[in-house]
């Protein structure tokens, strides 16, 4: 039961960290890695799945809520959204490889939805970026690099 709650905690922290909420999941992953109680690849898979699912939520928000962008409650200012759209138009879908970067990565996934990036293109690129970040973090934590 304890391992299920650890995996669930990791999944939820990774999911929340990938949304526009100011959360982070790296400390949870590092703590679980250092405990040596859980298989490395399972932790990486759980963290990556949660983080990609959070990015998918951003993509959906961008895709279906963009027409509300002039409302007061919209979570991103019009100027920031236009700036991100310009950046995405300039650098294209490959900018999603930066979706793992703090501060710019989450809005980038939202803008991908606004720009109507196809899901079958979005998911592999974001999965590579998010999974790669967790893999490097695990390697650094365990002294493999």
DSSP file (Angstrom, degrees, kcal/mol; ACC not computed):
  #  RESIDUE AA STRUCTURE BP1 BP2  ACC     N-H-->O    O-->H-N    N-H-->O    O-->H-N    TCO  KAPPA ALPHA  PHI   PSI    X-CA   Y-CA   Z-CA
    1    1 A X     >        0   0    0      0, 0.0     4,-1.9     0, 0.0     5,-0.2   0.000 360.0 360.0 360.0 -36.7    0.0    0.0    0.0
    2    2 A X  H  >  +     0   0    0      1,-0.2     4,-1.9     2,-0.2     5,-0.1   0.889 360.0  51.0 -64.4 -39.0    2.9    2.3    0.8
    3    3 A X  H  > S+     0   0    0      1,-0.2     4,-2.5     2,-0.2    -1,-0.2   0.877 107.4  53.7 -68.0 -35.6    4.4    1.9   -2.7
    4    4 A X  H  > S+     0   0    0      1,-0.2     4,-2.6     2,-0.2    -1,-0.2   0.917 109.5  47.8 -63.4 -42.0    1.1    2.7   -4.3
    5    5 A X  H  X S+     0   0    0     -4,-1.9     4,-2.5     2,-0.2    -1,-0.2   0.853 110.5  52.4 -68.8 -32.6    0.8    5.9   -2.4
    6    6 A X  H  X S+     0   0    0     -4,-1.9     4,-2.4     2,-0.2    -2,-0.2   0.936 112.4  44.6 -66.5 -45.7    4.4    6.8   -3.3
    7    7 A X  H  X S+     0   0    0     -4,-2.5     4,-2.8     2,-0.2    -2,-0.2   0.908 114.0  49.8 -63.9 -41.2    3.7    6.2   -7.0
    8    8 A X  H  X S+     0   0    0     -4,-2.6     4,-2.8     2,-0.2     5,-0.2   0.913 110.7  50.1 -64.5 -42.3    0.4    8.1   -6.8
    9    9 A X  H  X S+     0   0    0     -4,-2.5     4,-2.3     2,-0.2    -2,-0.2   0.911 112.6  46.8 -61.1 -42.9    2.2   11.0   -5.0
   10   10 A X  H  X S+     0   0    0     -4,-2.4     4,-2.5     2,-0.2     5,-0.2   0.930 113.0  49.3 -63.7 -45.8    4.9   11.1   -7.7
   11   11 A X  H  X S+     0   0    0     -4,-2.8     4,-2.6     1,-0.2    -2,-0.2   0.933 113.7  45.3 -59.7 -47.9    2.3   10.9  -10.5
   12   12 A X  H  X S+     0   0    0     -4,-2.8     4,-2.7     1,-0.2    -1,-0.2   0.874 113.0  49.7 -67.5 -37.4    0.2   13.8   -9.0
   13   13 A X  H  X S+     0   0    0     -4,-2.3     4,-2.1    -5,-0.2    -1,-0.2   0.902 113.5  46.7 -67.8 -38.5    3.2   16.0   -8.4
   14   14 A X  H  X S+     0   0    0     -4,-2.5     4,-1.1     2,-0.2    -2,-0.2   0.900 113.4  49.0 -68.0 -40.6    4.4   15.5  -11.9
   15   15 A X  H >X S+     0   0    0     -4,-2.6     3,-0.6    -5,-0.2     4,-0.6   0.953 114.1  45.1 -63.0 -49.8    0.9   16.1  -13.4
   16   16 A X  H >< S+     0   0    0     -4,-2.7     3,-0.9     1,-0.2     5,-0.5   0.865 108.5  57.1 -62.8 -36.8    0.5   19.3  -11.3
   17   17 A X  H 3< S+     0   0    0     -4,-2.1    -1,-0.2     1,-0.2    -2,-0.2   0.776 103.5  54.4 -66.2 -26.1    4.0   20.5  -12.2
   18   18 A X  H << S+     0   0    0     -4,-1.1    -1,-0.2    -3,-0.6    -2,-0.2   0.599  98.6  75.7 -86.1 -11.0    3.2   20.3  -15.9
   19   19 A X  S << S-     0   0    0     -3,-0.9     4,-0.2    -4,-0.6    87,-0.1  -0.219 106.5 -90.0 -86.0-174.7    0.2   22.5  -15.6
   20   20 A X  S    S+     0   0    0     86,-0.1     2,-0.2    34,-0.1    -3,-0.1   0.443  94.6 110.7 -77.8   2.3    0.2   26.3  -15.2
   21   21 A X  S    S-     0   0    0     -5,-0.5     2,-2.0     1,-0.1    -2,-0.1  -0.503  82.1-114.1 -74.0 145.8    0.2   25.7  -11.4
   22   22 A X  S    S+     0   0    0     -2,-0.2     2,-0.3    -4,-0.0    -5,-0.1  -0.463  71.8 124.2 -82.3  71.7    3.5   26.7   -9.6
   23   23 A X        -     0   0    0     -2,-2.0     2,-0.3    -7,-0.3   -10,-0.0  -0.778  43.2-154.7-121.7 166.8    4.4   23.2   -8.5
   24   24 A X        -     0   0    0     -2,-0.3     4,-0.1     1,-0.1   -10,-0.1  -0.994  12.4-171.0-143.9 150.9    7.5   21.0   -9.0
   25   25 A X     >  +     0   0    0     -2,-0.3     4,-2.1   -11,-0.1     3,-0.3   0.480  65.4  92.0-117.2  -7.8    8.0   17.2   -9.0
   26   26 A X  H  > S+     0   0    0      1,-0.2     4,-2.8     2,-0.2     5,-0.2   0.882  85.5  52.8 -61.7 -40.1   11.8   16.9   -9.1
   27   27 A X  H  > S+     0   0    0      1,-0.2     4,-2.3     2,-0.2    -1,-0.2   0.866 108.5  50.9 -65.7 -35.1   12.2   16.7   -5.3
   28   28 A X  H  > S+     0   0    0     -3,-0.3     4,-2.2     2,-0.2    -1,-0.2   0.936 112.5  46.1 -65.8 -45.8    9.6   13.9   -5.1
   29   29 A X  H  X S+     0   0    0     -4,-2.1     4,-2.5     1,-0.2    -2,-0.2   0.930 113.0  49.3 -62.3 -45.5   11.4   11.9   -7.8
   30   30 A X  H  X S+     0   0    0     -4,-2.8     4,-2.7     1,-0.2    -1,-0.2   0.916 110.5  50.9 -61.6 -43.1   14.8   12.5   -6.2
   31   31 A X  H  X S+     0   0    0     -4,-2.3     4,-1.3     1,-0.2    -1,-0.2   0.914 112.4  46.2 -61.5 -42.7   13.6   11.4   -2.7
   32   32 A X  H  X>S+     0   0    0     -4,-2.2     5,-0.6     2,-0.2     4,-0.6   0.873 112.7  50.5 -68.7 -36.5   12.1    8.2   -4.1
   33   33 A X  H ><5S+     0   0    0     -4,-2.5     3,-1.0     1,-0.2    -2,-0.2   0.927 110.4  49.1 -65.0 -43.9   15.3    7.5   -6.1
   34   34 A X  H 3<5S+     0   0    0     -4,-2.7    -1,-0.2     1,-0.3    -2,-0.2   0.754 100.9  64.1 -69.2 -23.7   17.4    8.0   -3.0
   35   35 A X  H 3<5S-     0   0    0     -4,-1.3    -1,-0.3    -5,-0.2    -2,-0.2   0.749  90.1-151.4 -70.0 -21.3   15.2    5.7   -0.9
   36   36 A X  T <<5 +     0   0    0     -3,-1.0    -3,-0.1    -4,-0.6    -2,-0.1   0.709  64.6 113.0  56.7  23.2   16.3    2.9   -3.2
   37   37 A X      < +     0   0    0     -5,-0.6     2,-0.4     2,-0.1    -1,-0.1   0.502  66.1  56.6 -98.5  -6.1   12.9    1.2   -2.5
   38   38 A X  S    S-     0   0    0     -6,-0.5     2,-0.1    -5,-0.1    -2,-0.1  -0.952  90.9-100.6-130.9 145.7   11.5    1.6   -6.0
   39   39 A X     >  -     0   0    0     -2,-0.4     4,-2.2     1,-0.1     3,-0.2  -0.413  28.8-132.8 -65.4 135.6   12.6    0.4   -9.4
   40   40 A X  H  > S+     0   0    0      1,-0.2     4,-2.5     2,-0.2     5,-0.2   0.919 103.3  48.6 -52.9 -52.1   14.2    3.2  -11.4
   41   41 A X  H  > S+     0   0    0      1,-0.2     4,-2.1     2,-0.2    -1,-0.2   0.813 109.5  52.8 -67.7 -29.9   12.3    2.6  -14.6
   42   42 A X  H  > S+     0   0    0     -3,-0.2     4,-2.6     2,-0.2    -1,-0.2   0.924 110.3  47.8 -68.8 -43.6    9.0    2.5  -12.9
   43   43 A X  H  X S+     0   0    0     -4,-2.2     4,-2.6     1,-0.2     5,-0.2   0.921 112.8  48.9 -62.0 -43.3    9.6    5.8  -11.2
   44   44 A X  H  X S+     0   0    0     -4,-2.5     4,-2.4     1,-0.2    -1,-0.2   0.902 112.4  48.3 -63.6 -40.2   10.7    7.3  -14.5
   45   45 A X  H  X S+     0   0    0     -4,-2.1     4,-2.6    -5,-0.2    -2,-0.2   0.919 113.1  46.8 -66.6 -43.5    7.6    6.0  -16.3
   46   46 A X  H  X S+     0   0    0     -4,-2.6     4,-2.3     2,-0.2     5,-0.2   0.935 115.0  45.9 -64.9 -46.2    5.2    7.2  -13.6
   47   47 A X  H  X S+     0   0    0     -4,-2.6     4,-2.4    -5,-0.2    -2,-0.2   0.919 114.8  47.6 -63.4 -44.0    6.8   10.7  -13.5
   48   48 A X  H  X S+     0   0    0     -4,-2.4     4,-2.8    -5,-0.2     5,-0.3   0.924 111.5  49.9 -64.9 -44.7    6.9   11.0  -17.3
   49   49 A X  H  X S+     0   0    0     -4,-2.6     4,-2.3     1,-0.2    -1,-0.2   0.926 113.1  46.8 -60.7 -44.7    3.3    9.8  -17.7
   50   50 A X  H  X S+     0   0    0     -4,-2.3     4,-2.0    -5,-0.2    -1,-0.2   0.916 114.3  47.0 -62.8 -43.3    2.1   12.3  -15.1
   51   51 A X  H  X S+     0   0    0     -4,-2.4     4,-1.9     2,-0.2    -2,-0.2   0.889 113.0  48.0 -68.1 -40.2    4.1   15.2  -16.6
   52   52 A X  H  X S+     0   0    0     -4,-2.8     4,-2.3     2,-0.2    -1,-0.2   0.894 110.1  52.7 -67.6 -39.2    2.9   14.4  -20.1
   53   53 A X  H  X S+     0   0    0     -4,-2.3     4,-1.8    -5,-0.3    -2,-0.2   0.896 107.9  51.5 -63.1 -39.1   -0.7   14.2  -19.0
   54   54 A X  H  X S+     0   0    0     -4,-2.0     4,-1.7     2,-0.2    -1,-0.2   0.895 109.9  49.3 -62.3 -40.2   -0.3   17.6  -17.4
   55   55 A X  H  X S+     0   0    0     -4,-1.9     4,-2.4     1,-0.2    -2,-0.2   0.861 107.0  55.6 -66.4 -35.5    1.0   19.0  -20.6
   56   56 A X  H  X S+     0   0    0     -4,-2.3     4,-2.6     2,-0.2    -1,-0.2   0.879 104.0  54.1 -64.0 -37.2   -1.9   17.5  -22.4
   57   57 A X  H  X S+     0   0    0     -4,-1.8     4,-2.5     2,-0.2    -1,-0.2   0.910 108.5  49.2 -62.1 -41.5   -4.2   19.3  -20.1
   58   58 A X  H  X S+     0   0    0     -4,-1.7     4,-2.7     2,-0.2    -2,-0.2   0.922 109.8  51.5 -61.4 -43.7   -2.5   22.6  -21.1
   59   59 A X  H  X S+     0   0    0     -4,-2.4     4,-2.4     1,-0.2    -2,-0.2   0.918 110.9  48.0 -59.4 -44.7   -2.8   21.7  -24.8
   60   60 A X  H  X S+     0   0    0     -4,-2.6     4,-2.5     2,-0.2     5,-0.3   0.900 110.0  52.3 -64.2 -40.8   -6.5   21.0  -24.3
   61   61 A X  H  X S+     0   0    0     -4,-2.5     4,-2.3     1,-0.2     5,-0.2   0.939 112.6  45.4 -59.0 -46.7   -6.9   24.3  -22.4
   62   62 A X  H  X S+     0   0    0     -4,-2.7     4,-0.6     1,-0.2    -2,-0.2   0.878 114.1  49.4 -63.9 -38.2   -5.2   26.2  -25.3
   63   63 A X  H  < S+     0   0    0     -4,-2.4    -1,-0.2    -5,-0.2    -2,-0.2   0.889 124.8  23.7 -70.0 -40.4   -7.2   24.4  -27.9
   64   64 A X  H  < S+     0   0    0     -4,-2.5    -2,-0.2    -5,-0.1    -3,-0.2   0.615 123.7  45.9-108.1 -13.5  -10.7   24.9  -26.4
   65   65 A X  H >< S+     0   0    0     -4,-2.3     3,-2.2    -5,-0.3    -3,-0.2   0.430  79.0  98.8-108.8   0.7  -10.4   28.0  -24.3
   66   66 A X  G >< S+     0   0    0     -4,-0.6     3,-1.8     1,-0.3    -1,-0.1   0.819  75.1  63.8 -59.8 -31.5   -8.5   30.3  -26.6
   67   67 A X  G 3  S+     0   0    0      1,-0.3    -1,-0.3    -3,-0.1     3,-0.3   0.577  98.2  57.4 -72.8  -4.9  -11.7   32.0  -27.7
   68   68 A X  G X  S+     0   0    0     -3,-2.2     3,-2.5     1,-0.2    -1,-0.3   0.254  71.2 114.2 -98.7  10.1  -12.1   33.2  -24.1
   69   69 A X  T <  S+     0   0    0     -3,-1.8    -1,-0.2     1,-0.3    -2,-0.1   0.671  70.9  56.0 -62.0 -18.1   -8.7   34.9  -24.1
   70   70 A X  T 3  S+     0   0    0     -3,-0.3    -1,-0.3    -4,-0.1     2,-0.2   0.410  85.4 105.4 -93.7   2.6  -10.2   38.4  -23.7
   71   71 A X  S X  S-     0   0    0     -3,-2.5     3,-1.0     1,-0.1    -3,-0.0  -0.506  79.2-122.2 -79.5 152.7  -12.1   37.5  -20.6
   72   72 A X  T 3  S+     0   0    0      1,-0.2    -1,-0.1    -2,-0.2    -3,-0.0   0.829 109.0  52.9 -63.3 -34.1  -10.9   38.8  -17.2
   73   73 A X  T 3  S+     0   0    0     -5,-0.1    -1,-0.2     2,-0.0    -4,-0.1   0.536  74.9 123.8 -83.4  -6.2  -10.5   35.3  -15.7
   74   74 A X    <   -     0   0    0     -3,-1.0     4,-0.1    -6,-0.3    -5,-0.0  -0.349  64.5-133.6 -59.5 132.6   -8.4   33.9  -18.5
   75   75 A X  S    S+     0   0    0      2,-0.0     2,-0.4     1,-0.0    -1,-0.2   0.604  84.6  54.6 -70.9 -11.8   -5.1   32.7  -16.9
   76   76 A X  S    S-     0   0    0     -7,-0.0    -2,-0.1    31,-0.0    -1,-0.0  -0.974  86.4-118.2-125.4 134.2   -2.7   34.2  -19.4
   77   77 A X     >  -     0   0    0     -2,-0.4     4,-2.4     1,-0.1     5,-0.2  -0.293  25.2-117.8 -66.5 154.9   -2.6   37.9  -20.3
   78   78 A X  H  > S+     0   0    0      1,-0.2     4,-2.4     2,-0.2     5,-0.2   0.883 114.5  51.9 -61.4 -39.7   -3.2   38.8  -23.9
   79   79 A X  H  > S+     0   0    0      2,-0.2     4,-2.2     1,-0.2    -1,-0.2   0.920 110.9  46.7 -65.0 -43.8    0.3   40.3  -24.3
   80   80 A X  H  > S+     0   0    0      2,-0.2     4,-2.5     1,-0.2    -2,-0.2   0.893 112.7  50.5 -65.5 -39.1    2.0   37.1  -23.0
   81   81 A X  H  X S+     0   0    0     -4,-2.4     4,-2.6     2,-0.2    -2,-0.2   0.918 111.1  47.7 -65.9 -43.1   -0.2   34.9  -25.2
   82   82 A X  H  X S+     0   0    0     -4,-2.4     4,-2.4     2,-0.2    -1,-0.2   0.893 111.7  51.1 -64.2 -38.9    0.6   36.9  -28.3
   83   83 A X  H  X S+     0   0    0     -4,-2.2     4,-2.2     2,-0.2    -2,-0.2   0.927 112.4  45.7 -62.6 -45.1    4.3   36.8  -27.4
   84   84 A X  H  X S+     0   0    0     -4,-2.5     4,-2.7     2,-0.2    -2,-0.2   0.885 111.6  52.1 -67.0 -38.6    4.2   33.0  -27.0
   85   85 A X  H  X S+     0   0    0     -4,-2.6     4,-2.8     2,-0.2     5,-0.2   0.917 109.8  49.3 -63.0 -42.5    2.2   32.6  -30.2
   86   86 A X  H  X S+     0   0    0     -4,-2.4     4,-2.3     2,-0.2    -2,-0.2   0.924 112.5  47.8 -61.5 -44.0    4.8   34.7  -32.1
   87   87 A X  H  X S+     0   0    0     -4,-2.2     4,-2.5     2,-0.2     5,-0.3   0.908 113.2  47.8 -63.1 -43.1    7.6   32.5  -30.6
   88   88 A X  H  X S+     0   0    0     -4,-2.7     4,-2.7     1,-0.2    -2,-0.2   0.898 111.7  50.0 -66.7 -40.2    5.8   29.3  -31.5
   89   89 A X  H  < S+     0   0    0     -4,-2.8    -1,-0.2    -5,-0.2    -2,-0.2   0.893 113.6  47.1 -63.6 -39.0    5.2   30.5  -35.0
   90   90 A X  H  < S+     0   0    0     -4,-2.3    -2,-0.2    -5,-0.2    -1,-0.2   0.920 126.3  25.3 -69.3 -44.3    8.8   31.4  -35.4
   91   91 A X  H >< S-     0   0    0     -4,-2.5     3,-0.5     1,-0.2    -2,-0.2   0.598  97.1-157.8-102.2 -13.1   10.3   28.2  -34.0
   92   92 A X  G ><  -     0   0    0     -4,-2.7     3,-2.0    -5,-0.3     4,-0.2  -0.085  48.7 -29.6  72.6-167.4    7.5   25.8  -34.7
   93   93 A X  G >  S+     0   0    0      1,-0.3     3,-2.0     2,-0.2    -1,-0.2   0.729 124.6  71.4 -62.1 -24.1    6.7   22.5  -33.1
   94   94 A X  G X  S+     0   0    0     -3,-0.5     3,-1.7     1,-0.3    -1,-0.3   0.684  80.4  75.0 -70.3 -14.1   10.3   21.7  -32.3
   95   95 A X  G X  S+     0   0    0     -3,-2.0     3,-2.0     1,-0.3    -1,-0.3   0.718  78.0  76.9 -66.0 -17.8   10.1   24.4  -29.6
   96   96 A X  G X  S+     0   0    0     -3,-2.0     3,-2.0     1,-0.3    -1,-0.3   0.680  74.2  76.9 -65.7 -15.9    8.1   21.8  -27.7
   97   97 A X  G <  S+     0   0    0     -3,-1.7     3,-0.4     1,-0.3    -1,-0.3   0.695  90.7  57.1 -64.1 -16.2   11.5   20.1  -27.0
   98   98 A X  G X  S+     0   0    0     -3,-2.0     3,-1.8     1,-0.2    -1,-0.3   0.257  72.3 106.8 -94.5  10.8   11.8   22.9  -24.5
   99   99 A X  T <  S+     0   0    0     -3,-2.0    -1,-0.2     1,-0.3    -2,-0.1   0.665  72.5  61.6 -65.3 -14.2    8.6   21.9  -22.7
  100  100 A X  T 3  S+     0   0    0     -3,-0.4    -1,-0.3    -4,-0.1     2,-0.2   0.635  80.5 104.5 -83.1 -15.0   10.7   20.6  -19.8
  101  101 A X  S <> S-     0   0    0     -3,-1.8     4,-2.3     1,-0.1     5,-0.3  -0.488  79.5-111.5 -73.8 130.2   12.2   24.0  -19.0
  102  102 A X  T  4 S+     0   0    0     -2,-0.2     2,-2.0     1,-0.2    -1,-0.1  -0.246  93.0   6.4 -57.6 148.7   10.7   25.8  -16.0
  103  103 A X  T  > S+     0   0    0      1,-0.2     4,-0.5     4,-0.0    -1,-0.2  -0.310 133.1  46.7  74.9 -50.5    8.6   28.9  -16.6
  104  104 A X  H  > S+     0   0    0     -2,-2.0     4,-1.6     2,-0.1    -1,-0.2   0.753  98.8  67.7 -92.0 -23.5    8.5   28.7  -20.4
  105  105 A X  H  X S+     0   0    0     -4,-2.3     4,-1.5     2,-0.2     5,-0.1   0.907  98.1  48.4 -66.6 -44.4    7.7   25.0  -20.9
  106  106 A X  H  > S+     0   0    0     -5,-0.3     4,-1.5     1,-0.2     3,-0.3   0.937 113.0  46.2 -66.3 -47.4    4.1   25.0  -19.5
  107  107 A X  H  X S+     0   0    0     -4,-0.5     4,-2.7     1,-0.2    -1,-0.2   0.851 107.5  60.9 -61.4 -30.9    2.9   28.1  -21.5
  108  108 A X  H  X S+     0   0    0     -4,-1.6     4,-1.9     1,-0.2    -1,-0.2   0.896 103.5  48.3 -62.1 -39.8    4.5   26.6  -24.5
  109  109 A X  H  X S+     0   0    0     -4,-1.5     4,-1.1    -3,-0.3    -1,-0.2   0.840 111.0  51.4 -70.6 -31.8    2.3   23.5  -24.3
  110  110 A X  H  X S+     0   0    0     -4,-1.5     4,-1.9     2,-0.2     3,-0.3   0.919 109.7  49.6 -66.5 -44.0   -0.7   25.8  -23.9
  111  111 A X  H  X S+     0   0    0     -4,-2.7     4,-2.9     1,-0.2    -2,-0.2   0.843 102.4  61.6 -65.3 -33.9    0.3   27.8  -27.0
  112  112 A X  H  <>S+     0   0    0     -4,-1.9     5,-3.0     1,-0.2    -1,-0.2   0.891 106.4  46.8 -59.6 -37.4    0.7   24.5  -28.9
  113  113 A X  H ><5S+     0   0    0     -4,-1.1     3,-1.4    -3,-0.3    -2,-0.2   0.916 111.3  50.3 -67.9 -43.3   -3.0   24.0  -28.3
  114  114 A X  H 3<5S+     0   0    0     -4,-1.9    -2,-0.2     1,-0.3    -1,-0.2   0.891 110.0  50.8 -59.8 -40.1   -3.9   27.5  -29.3
  115  115 A X  T 3<5S-     0   0    0     -4,-2.9    -1,-0.3    -5,-0.1    -2,-0.2   0.385 115.7-119.3 -81.6   5.0   -1.9   27.1  -32.5
  116  116 A X  T < 5 -     0   0    0     -3,-1.4    -3,-0.2     1,-0.2    -2,-0.1   0.842  41.8-176.8  61.8  37.3   -3.8   23.8  -33.2
  117  117 A X      < -     0   0    0     -5,-3.0    -1,-0.2    -6,-0.2     2,-0.1  -0.437  35.0-104.4 -61.3 137.8   -0.8   21.6  -33.1
  118  118 A X    >>  -     0   0    0      1,-0.1     4,-2.7    -2,-0.1     3,-1.2  -0.417  19.8-131.3 -69.5 140.7   -1.9   18.1  -34.0
  119  119 A X  H 3> S+     0   0    0      1,-0.3     4,-2.6     2,-0.2     5,-0.3   0.868 106.0  57.9 -60.9 -39.7   -2.0   15.7  -31.0
  120  120 A X  H 34 S+     0   0    0      1,-0.2     4,-0.4     2,-0.2    -1,-0.3   0.678 114.0  39.9 -69.3 -15.6   -0.1   13.0  -32.8
  121  121 A X  H <> S+     0   0    0     -3,-1.2     4,-1.3     2,-0.1    -2,-0.2   0.808 115.3  51.8 -92.0 -42.2    2.8   15.5  -33.3
  122  122 A X  H  X S+     0   0    0     -4,-2.7     4,-2.5     1,-0.2     5,-0.3   0.929 104.7  53.9 -61.2 -51.0    2.5   17.1  -29.8
  123  123 A X  H  X S+     0   0    0     -4,-2.6     4,-2.5     1,-0.2     5,-0.2   0.895 108.2  45.1 -60.7 -48.0    2.6   13.9  -27.7
  124  124 A X  H  > S+     0   0    0     -4,-0.4     4,-2.2    -5,-0.3    -1,-0.2   0.909 115.6  47.2 -64.8 -38.6    5.8   12.3  -28.9
  125  125 A X  H  X S+     0   0    0     -4,-1.3     4,-2.2     2,-0.2    -2,-0.2   0.945 116.1  43.3 -67.4 -46.4    7.8   15.5  -28.8
  126  126 A X  H  X S+     0   0    0     -4,-2.5     4,-3.0     1,-0.2     5,-0.3   0.890 112.9  53.3 -66.6 -38.5    6.6   16.5  -25.3
  127  127 A X  H  X S+     0   0    0     -4,-2.5     4,-2.6    -5,-0.3     5,-0.3   0.905 109.3  48.9 -62.6 -41.4    7.1   12.9  -24.1
  128  128 A X  H  X S+     0   0    0     -4,-2.2     4,-2.2    -5,-0.2    -2,-0.2   0.927 114.7  44.8 -62.2 -45.7   10.7   12.9  -25.4
  129  129 A X  H  X S+     0   0    0     -4,-2.2     4,-1.8     2,-0.2    -2,-0.2   0.938 118.3  41.4 -66.1 -47.4   11.4   16.2  -23.7
  130  130 A X  H  X S+     0   0    0     -4,-3.0     4,-1.9     2,-0.2    -2,-0.2   0.926 117.8  46.4 -69.3 -44.8    9.7   15.4  -20.3
  131  131 A X  H  X S+     0   0    0     -4,-2.6     4,-2.3    -5,-0.3    -1,-0.2   0.885 110.9  53.6 -64.3 -38.7   11.1   11.8  -20.2
  132  132 A X  H  X S+     0   0    0     -4,-2.2     4,-2.4    -5,-0.3    -1,-0.2   0.888 106.7  51.9 -63.3 -39.9   14.6   13.0  -21.1
  133  133 A X  H  X S+     0   0    0     -4,-1.8     4,-2.4     1,-0.2    -1,-0.2   0.934 111.7  45.7 -62.5 -46.0   14.6   15.5  -18.3
  134  134 A X  H  X S+     0   0    0     -4,-1.9     4,-2.5     2,-0.2    -2,-0.2   0.870 111.4  53.4 -66.1 -35.9   13.6   12.9  -15.7
  135  135 A X  H  X S+     0   0    0     -4,-2.3     4,-2.4     2,-0.2    -1,-0.2   0.928 111.1  45.2 -63.9 -44.9   16.2   10.5  -17.1
  136  136 A X  H  X S+     0   0    0     -4,-2.4     4,-2.5     2,-0.2     5,-0.2   0.908 112.7  51.6 -64.7 -41.7   19.0   13.1  -16.8
  137  137 A X  H  X S+     0   0    0     -4,-2.4     4,-2.4     1,-0.2    -2,-0.2   0.917 111.2  47.5 -60.5 -43.8   17.8   14.0  -13.3
  138  138 A X  H  X S+     0   0    0     -4,-2.5     4,-2.5     2,-0.2     6,-0.2   0.912 111.4  50.5 -64.7 -42.0   17.8   10.3  -12.3
  139  139 A X  H  <>S+     0   0    0     -4,-2.4     5,-3.1     1,-0.2     6,-0.9   0.903 112.7  46.2 -63.9 -40.5   21.3    9.8  -13.8
  140  140 A X  H ><5S+     0   0    0     -4,-2.5     3,-0.6     3,-0.2    -1,-0.2   0.895 113.4  49.9 -67.1 -40.1   22.6   12.9  -11.9
  141  141 A X  H 3<5S+     0   0    0     -4,-2.4    -2,-0.2     1,-0.2    -1,-0.2   0.900 115.3  41.7 -65.6 -41.6   21.0   11.7   -8.7
  142  142 A X  T 3<5S-     0   0    0     -4,-2.5    -1,-0.2    -5,-0.2    -2,-0.2   0.382 113.9-113.8 -90.8   4.2   22.3    8.2   -8.8
  143  143 A X  T < 5S+     0   0    0     -3,-0.6    -3,-0.2    -4,-0.4    -4,-0.1   0.801  75.1 132.5  71.8  29.6   25.8    9.3  -10.0
  144  144 A X      <       0   0    0     -5,-3.1    -4,-0.2    -6,-0.2    -5,-0.1   0.522 360.0 360.0 -89.5  -5.8   25.5    7.7  -13.4
  145  145 A X              0   0    0     -6,-0.9    -1,-0.2    -9,-0.1    -5,-0.1   0.376 360.0 360.0-117.3 360.0   26.8   10.8  -15.2
